[in-house]
Amino acid sequence: MEKTTTSRSAYEWLLNHYRTAAHLESVKSLLHWDQSTFLPEEGHPYRSEQLGTLAKLLHGLRTDPVAGEKLTEAESAGTGEDPYGVEAVNVREWRRSYDRATKIPVRLAVELARAASAGEMAWEKAKPANDWDGFRPYLERIVALRREEAECLGIGHEPYDALLDEYEPGETAQAIEPVFSRLREALAALLDRIGNSPRRPQTGVLHRHFPRRDQMFFGTEVISRLGYRLQAGHVGVSAHPFSVGIAPGDARITTRIDETSFPVALFSTIHEAGHALYEQGLPAAHWGTPMGQSLSHGMHESQSRLWENMVGRSLSFWEHFYPAAAKRFTALQNVPLETFHFAINAVRPSLIRAEADEVTYNLHIMMRFELEIALLRKGIEVADLPGLWNEKTKETLGLTVPDHALGVMQDVHWSSGSFGYFPTYTLGNMYAAQFYSRAKEDVPGLESLFARGEFAPFLGWLREKIHAQGKRYSPRQLLLQATSEDLNPDHLIRYLNEKFGTLYGF
């Protein structure tokens, strides 16, 4: 179906309108980057006002009645026979965004932005001070606003679905719970087998002196070899590592450095570079439109987890990089490769999610998922979180939480209002394993290529199957397109059992 002049005009209007919104989003991302890296302490209060103003402007653009009229006009005229063509995808996703935004009053949008900025700043001070009582009012405010937002949206079977849908379109708690249950059962069984194994990694080799400057140099060199383009990015340092795609040619990451631990900086650097590789691989010609945007948070996490764990912790990866590591770090010079490789894959329940091993990581996520759902269902309140957190940690990981900084306050996500976000981490791990399984079929000798330092074929596979697709499909549809099957936790279960069965000898 050919577009009429009127419908073409409507589409061009929408294109300009939403690219203007994308420019403002870009500025917002830059302000967030600055807030987490270079913003002076006295600049924080005003930053909240800046972000609130941007939120108001963006909400105005997203709820502009003229945009609604133009969408109706474009939809009525049709966007061609292919529902996955560029224009069809853009109009479909603009409609989704418009319908979601128009359900949120401008007052609520501004309050959410301000509360998120204030909450994150409060968390940054309260966490090191172990000050739950000081942080709690900020979190109570955020939870109240997110509950209100969920009620306004009315998406899915329950309030939690409305928040989850923001990060993982089309996903619901009802669909996730049985998949998580299957995975939890398999992880518990694997953890038992590991606990009963007589083999133990020598993790002490990773906790010697590793100079800060050398860690930054080595980590940057590694991600450059993986394909991260430094001329289109930047590596900084922050308390909580993160990545942000600001615009074409500007995908930045941060890392965290501990001079007494080799894994902290390197694997957070590889992880965030995985996110940035996705951003750098999005089609720049479609920037500012859905076809030029990443699909979902779970899909984003699949990219970081692929590079961090399935590539970065593999023996073949270190067959290539270990000689350079041993040369740069004197602490590794007398450590055999096999000893080092076992150490970086050690399984040991930990209080800290961000430092958890591959086997126990998803148990952390499931615990947070259960608490979030209970909050949104109003089965619990914010005041109940510390006690429930400590109980679940003991039950799930067998660990006692000594304080709030290592417990309920350890993650930044809730302080910034990111409820519905945590499940995407485990979804991302499952996506990653499924993609990796298929990539090994499609790219002959993939792990042998890693051992030779050849990562371009794998990155090319990801570019074609995932990055170049933008928001063409839903997450489940993209998974089907790339791997020929729906979400299947057995790929992750098999990967973990094979890898750790070899390491721990069962």
C-alpha positions in Angstrom: 0.0 0.0 0.0 1.5 3.3 -1.0 1.3 6.2 1.4 -0.8 9.2 0.4 0.8 12.7 0.6 -1.2 13.3 3.8 0.0 10.2 5.5 3.6 10.8 4.3 3.4 14.2 5.9 2.1 12.7 9.1 4.9 10.2 9.2 7.5 12.9 8.6 6.0 15.1 11.3 6.2 12.1 13.7 9.8 11.5 12.7 10.8 15.0 13.5 8.8 15.1 16.7 10.3 12.0 18.2 13.8 12.8 17.1 13.4 16.0 19.1 12.4 13.9 22.1 15.4 11.7 21.5 17.7 14.8 21.6 16.3 15.6 25.0 16.7 12.0 26.2 20.3 12.3 25.0 20.8 15.4 27.2 19.2 13.6 30.1 21.6 10.7 29.7 24.5 13.1 29.7 23.3 14.7 32.9 23.0 11.3 34.5 26.5 10.3 33.4 27.9 13.6 34.8 25.9 13.1 38.1 27.6 9.7 38.6 31.1 10.7 37.6 32.1 14.4 37.9 29.3 16.4 39.5 30.5 18.3 42.5 28.6 17.7 45.8 27.0 21.1 45.9 25.6 20.7 42.4 23.4 17.7 43.2 20.3 19.6 44.4 20.2 21.7 41.3 20.7 18.6 39.1 17.4 17.2 40.5 15.7 20.4 39.3 17.4 20.1 35.9 16.2 16.5 35.5 12.7 17.5 36.6 12.5 20.2 34.0 13.7 17.7 31.3 11.1 15.2 32.5 8.4 17.9 32.1 9.5 18.8 28.6 9.8 15.1 27.6 6.4 14.3 29.0 4.9 17.2 27.0 6.4 15.9 23.8 5.3 12.3 24.5 1.7 13.4 25.3 1.3 16.1 22.7 -2.3 15.7 21.3 -1.0 16.5 17.8 1.2 13.5 18.0 -1.8 11.4 18.8 -3.6 12.9 15.7 -0.6 12.2 13.5 -0.4 8.6 14.7 -4.0 8.0 14.0 -3.5 9.5 10.5 -0.5 7.4 9.8 -2.2 4.2 11.1 -5.3 4.9 9.0 -3.3 5.2 5.8 -1.3 2.1 6.6 2.5 1.6 6.6 2.9 -1.1 4.0 2.3 -4.8 3.8 5.2 -5.8 6.0 4.4 -5.3 9.7 8.1 -5.5 10.5 9.1 -2.9 7.9 10.9 0.3 9.2 7.9 2.6 9.1 5.5 0.0 10.5 7.8 -0.7 13.4 8.3 3.0 14.2 4.6 3.8 14.1 3.8 0.8 16.2 6.3 1.7 18.9 5.5 5.4 18.8 1.9 4.4 19.5 2.9 2.1 22.4 5.0 5.0 23.8 2.3 7.5 23.3 -0.4 5.4 24.9 1.8 4.7 27.9 2.8 8.3 28.4 -0.7 9.8 28.1 -1.8 7.6 31.0 0.7 9.4 33.3 -0.3 12.9 34.5 2.5 15.4 34.1 2.5 16.0 37.8 3.3 12.4 38.4 6.0 12.3 35.7 7.8 15.3 37.2 7.5 13.9 40.7 8.9 10.5 39.7 11.9 12.2 38.0 12.6 14.4 41.0 12.1 11.5 43.5 14.4 9.2 41.5 17.2 11.8 41.4 16.8 12.7 45.1 16.6 9.0 46.0 19.8 8.1 44.2 21.7 11.0 45.8 20.3 10.0 49.3 21.4 6.4 48.7 24.9 7.4 47.7 25.3 9.0 51.2 23.2 6.6 53.2 24.7 3.3 52.0 28.3 3.9 53.2 26.9 5.2 56.5 24.6 2.2 56.8 21.8 4.7 57.4 18.6 2.8 56.5 16.4 5.2 58.6 17.8 8.2 56.7 17.2 6.5 53.3 13.8 4.9 54.1 11.6 8.1 53.5 13.1 8.5 50.0 12.3 4.9 49.2 8.8 5.1 50.6 8.2 8.1 48.4 9.5 6.3 45.3 7.4 3.2 46.0 4.2 5.3 46.5 4.8 7.0 43.2 5.5 3.8 41.3 2.4 2.2 42.8 0.4 5.2 41.5 2.1 4.9 38.1 1.2 1.2 37.9 -2.5 2.0 38.7 -2.5 4.8 36.0 -1.1 2.4 33.4 -3.3 -0.6 34.1 -1.2 -2.9 32.0 -1.2 -6.7 32.4 -2.8 -8.9 35.0 -1.5 -7.0 38.1 0.3 -3.7 39.0 3.8 -5.2 38.7 3.2 -6.1 35.0 2.9 -2.4 34.2 6.3 -1.6 35.6 7.9 -4.8 34.1 6.5 -3.9 30.7 8.5 -0.7 30.7 11.8 -2.7 30.8 10.7 -5.9 29.0 7.8 -5.2 26.7 5.1 -7.9 26.7 6.5 -9.8 29.7 4.4 -10.5 32.7 5.0 -11.8 36.2 2.7 -14.7 35.5 4.9 -15.8 32.5 8.2 -15.3 34.4 7.4 -17.1 37.7 7.3 -20.7 36.3 10.5 -20.2 34.3 12.2 -18.8 37.3 11.0 -21.7 39.4 12.5 -24.2 36.9 15.8 -22.4 37.0 15.8 -22.0 40.8 15.4 -25.8 41.2 18.3 -26.5 38.8 20.6 -24.0 40.4 19.9 -25.4 43.9 20.8 -28.9 42.6 24.0 -27.6 40.9 25.0 -25.6 44.0 24.7 -28.8 46.1 26.9 -30.8 43.7 29.5 -28.0 43.8 29.4 -27.9 47.6 30.0 -31.6 47.7 33.0 -31.5 45.4 36.4 -32.0 46.9 37.9 -29.5 44.4 38.4 -26.0 45.6 39.8 -23.0 43.6 42.8 -21.0 44.8 41.0 -17.6 44.9 43.8 -16.0 46.8 45.8 -15.5 43.6 43.2 -13.0 42.6 43.5 -10.9 45.8 47.0 -9.6 45.7 48.2 -6.1 44.6 47.0 -5.1 41.2 47.9 -1.4 40.5 45.0 0.8 39.5 46.7 2.2 36.5 47.6 -1.3 35.1 44.0 -2.4 35.7 42.6 0.5 33.7 45.1 -0.1 30.9 44.5 -3.8 30.7 40.7 -3.6 30.9 40.6 -0.9 28.2 42.9 -2.9 26.0 40.7 -6.1 26.4 37.5 -4.4 25.5 39.1 -2.6 22.5 40.1 -6.1 21.2 36.6 -7.3 21.7 35.3 -4.5 19.4 34.5 -1.6 21.7 35.4 1.6 19.8 37.1 4.1 22.1 36.7 6.8 19.5 32.9 6.3 20.0 33.0 5.9 23.8 34.8 6.5 27.0 35.8 4.5 30.1 35.3 6.2 33.4 35.2 5.3 37.1 32.1 5.3 39.4 30.9 3.7 42.6 28.4 1.6 40.7 29.6 0.6 37.1 27.2 1.4 34.4 26.9 2.1 30.7 25.0 4.8 28.8 24.3 5.2 25.1 24.1 9.0 24.7 24.0 9.3 20.9 25.5 7.8 17.8 29.3 7.8 18.4 28.9 8.3 22.1 28.4 5.0 24.2 30.2 5.4 27.5 30.9 3.1 30.3 32.3 3.2 33.9 34.1 0.6 36.0 35.0 0.2 39.6 38.6 -0.5 40.7 39.8 -2.4 43.7 43.6 -2.7 43.8 43.3 -5.8 46.0 41.1 -7.7 43.6 41.8 -8.6 39.9 38.2 -9.6 38.9 36.3 -6.5 40.1 37.5 -4.0 37.5 38.1 -6.3 34.6 34.8 -8.1 34.6 32.7 -5.0 35.3 34.6 -3.4 32.4 33.8 -6.3 30.0 30.2 -6.4 31.3 29.6 -2.7 30.6 31.4 -2.9 27.3 29.0 -5.6 26.3 26.2 -3.1 26.8 28.1 -0.5 24.9 28.8 -2.8 22.0 25.1 -3.2 21.6 24.7 0.6 21.6 27.5 1.0 19.1 25.9 -1.7 16.9 22.5 0.0 16.6 21.8 1.3 13.1 22.8 5.0 13.3 20.7 5.9 10.3 17.6 5.2 12.4 18.8 7.0 15.5 16.0 8.7 17.4 13.4 6.2 16.2 12.4 2.8 17.5 14.3 1.0 14.7 17.5 2.6 16.0 16.9 1.8 19.7 17.8 -1.2 21.8 15.0 -3.7 22.3 14.7 -4.2 26.0 16.7 -4.3 29.2 16.7 -8.1 29.2 18.1 -8.0 25.7 20.7 -5.5 26.8 21.7 -7.7 29.7 22.1 -10.6 27.4 24.8 -8.8 25.6 26.7 -7.8 28.7 26.4 -11.3 30.1 27.5 -13.0 26.9 30.7 -11.0 26.8 31.4 -11.0 30.6 30.8 -14.7 31.3 30.4 -16.9 28.3 33.3 -15.2 26.5 35.3 -13.4 29.2 35.4 -16.3 31.7 36.0 -19.0 29.2 39.3 -20.9 29.0 39.7 -20.1 25.3 39.5 -16.4 26.1 42.3 -16.6 28.6 44.4 -18.8 26.4 44.7 -15.7 24.3 44.8 -12.9 27.0 46.5 -14.6 29.9 50.1 -14.2 28.7 49.6 -10.4 28.5 47.9 -10.4 31.9 50.8 -12.3 33.5 53.3 -10.0 31.9 51.5 -6.8 33.1 50.7 -7.9 36.6 53.6 -9.3 38.7 51.0 -10.9 41.0 50.1 -13.4 38.3 53.5 -14.2 36.9 53.8 -17.5 38.8 50.2 -18.5 38.6 49.3 -21.3 36.1 46.5 -20.6 33.6 44.4 -23.5 34.9 44.7 -22.2 38.5 43.7 -18.7 37.4 40.8 -19.9 35.2 39.4 -21.9 38.1 39.8 -19.0 40.4 37.8 -16.5 38.2 35.0 -19.1 38.0 34.9 -19.9 41.7 31.4 -20.6 43.1 30.9 -19.1 46.5 27.6 -17.7 47.8 28.1 -14.0 48.4 26.1 -11.2 50.0 26.8 -8.9 47.1 24.8 -9.4 43.9 27.2 -7.5 41.7 30.1 -9.8 42.8 28.1 -13.0 42.7 29.3 -16.0 40.6 27.4 -17.3 37.6 25.6 -20.1 39.6 24.3 -18.0 42.5 23.7 -14.7 40.7 20.2 -15.5 39.6 19.2 -16.5 43.1 19.9 -12.9 44.1 17.6 -11.7 41.3 14.8 -14.0 42.2 14.9 -12.8 45.8 14.6 -9.2 44.7 11.8 -10.1 42.2 9.8 -11.7 45.0 10.2 -8.6 47.2 9.2 -6.2 44.4 6.1 -8.1 43.6 5.1 -8.2 47.3 5.6 -4.4 47.4 3.5 -3.7 44.4 0.8 -6.1 45.6 0.9 -4.2 48.9 1.5 -7.4 50.8 4.5 -5.7 52.4 5.7 -2.1 53.0 9.1 -0.5 52.7 9.6 -0.8 56.5 9.4 -4.6 56.1 12.2 -4.8 53.6 15.3 -5.2 55.8 13.9 -8.1 57.8 12.5 -9.9 54.8 15.8 -9.3 52.9 17.8 -10.9 55.7 15.4 -13.9 56.0 15.5 -14.6 52.3 19.3 -14.2 52.1 19.6 -16.8 54.9 17.1 -19.1 53.2 18.4 -18.7 49.6 22.2 -18.4 50.1 22.8 -19.6 53.6 24.3 -16.3 54.6 23.8 -13.9 57.5 23.5 -10.2 56.6 25.6 -8.1 58.9 24.3 -4.6 58.0 22.0 -2.7 55.6 24.9 -1.6 53.3 25.6 -5.3 52.5 21.9 -6.1 52.5 18.8 -4.2 51.5 20.7 -1.0 50.5 23.4 -2.6 48.4 21.8 -1.9 44.9 21.2 1.5 43.4 18.1 0.4 41.4 15.4 1.0 44.0 16.8 4.3 44.9 16.3 5.5 41.4 12.8 4.0 41.1 13.7 1.1 38.9 11.1 -1.4 40.0 10.4 -4.1 37.5 14.0 -4.0 36.4 15.6 -6.8 38.3 13.9 -9.7 36.5 15.5 -8.5 33.3 18.9 -9.6 34.6 17.9 -13.3 34.8 15.9 -13.0 31.5 19.1 -11.6 30.0 21.1 -14.6 31.3 18.7 -17.0 29.8 18.7 -15.1 26.5 22.5 -15.0 26.5 22.8 -18.8 26.9 20.3 -19.4 24.2 22.1 -17.0 21.8 25.5 -18.5 22.6 24.2 -22.0 22.0 23.0 -21.0 18.6 26.1 -18.9 17.7 28.3 -21.9 18.3 26.2 -23.7 15.7 26.3 -20.9 13.2 30.0 -19.9 13.6 32.2 -23.0 13.3 35.0 -23.2 15.8 33.8 -20.2 17.8 35.8 -20.9 20.9 38.9 -21.7 18.8 38.6 -18.3 17.3 38.6 -16.8 20.8 41.8 -18.6 21.7 43.4 -16.9 18.7 42.1 -13.5 19.7 39.5 -13.4 16.9 36.3 -11.9 18.3 35.0 -10.2 15.1 33.0 -13.2 13.9 31.0 -13.4 17.1 30.4 -9.7 17.2 29.3 -9.9 13.6 26.8 -12.6 14.5 25.4 -10.4 17.3 25.3 -7.3 15.1 23.2 -9.2 12.4 20.9 -11.2 14.7 20.3 -8.6 17.5 21.8 -5.2 17.2 20.7 -4.3 13.7 17.1 -5.3 14.5 16.4 -2.4 16.8 12.8 -2.7 18.1 11.6 -4.6 15.0 10.4 -7.6 17.2 9.4 -8.2 20.8 12.0 -9.9 22.9 10.4 -13.3 22.6 10.0 -12.8 18.8 13.6 -11.8 18.4 14.7 -14.8 20.4 12.6 -17.0 18.0 14.1 -15.3 15.0 17.7 -15.7 16.1 17.5 -19.2 17.7 14.4 -20.8 16.2 12.8 -21.4 19.6 11.0 -19.5 22.4 12.6 -18.7 25.7 14.1 -22.0 27.0 15.9 -22.0 30.4 17.5 -25.4 29.6 20.2 -23.6 27.6 21.4 -21.8 30.7 21.0 -24.8 32.9 23.0 -27.0 30.4 25.7 -24.3 30.0 26.2 -24.0 33.8 26.2 -27.7 34.4 28.7 -28.4 31.7 31.0 -25.6 32.7 31.0 -26.1 36.4 30.8 -29.8 36.2 34.2 -29.7 34.3 35.7 -27.3 36.8 34.5 -29.1 39.9 34.9 -32.6 38.6 31.5 -34.1 38.4 
